[in-house]
Amino acid sequence: TGKTTFLINKTVELFRTVKEKNDGVIICTFTRKATEELTTRLYSKLEVKEINKVNFIIGTIHSICFDLLARYSENDFGDYQILPEESQVHFIHSKLKNLGYSNDRIKKNGWTLSEELASIYNKINDEQIDYSILDFRDDIELEEACYTYPTYRRLLERNKLFDFASIQST
């Protein structure tokens, strides 16, 4: 229906009207595939020197957040990496002992526990939940999971990683 062509034409127009190096263009996509398609089409319409004359970022919301943190944060995030969504559960599973879970519990249901923890951690972060004031209503497992969240965040930091939820809130 011409959505991509329209977006590329508008972006080319934007690049051609930008006059100062401090100006910038950000294109946010939903998928890496869309990012690749837009990048290819944009570079076929503009010379590299035109693109390089402004601050230009194209990517998914997570890659854009990461790029902005690496470029402009007071903290040095240049050597951090994004923990892909599909790797988060594996990371958590590898750190269950650090999170305080026993060998028996890890052997019994480590993968299920890791999936549940990933879901809880993401919800805490995405919804900015203050779990310290929650009434867990005798849900000891949920309470335990919530109180492991700060340790999980420290483990990410120690390993110089952002998960998809934390990169947007940093």
Secondary structure, 3 states (H helix, E strand, C coil): CCHHHHHHHHHHHHHHHCCCCCCEEEEEECCHHHHHHHHHHHHHHCCHHHHHCCEEEEEEHHHHHHHHHHHHCCCCCCCCEECCHHHHHHHHHHCCCCCCCCHHHHHHHHHHHHHHHHHHHHHHHHCCCCHHHCCCCCCHHHHHHHHHHHHHHHHHHHCCEECHHHHHHC
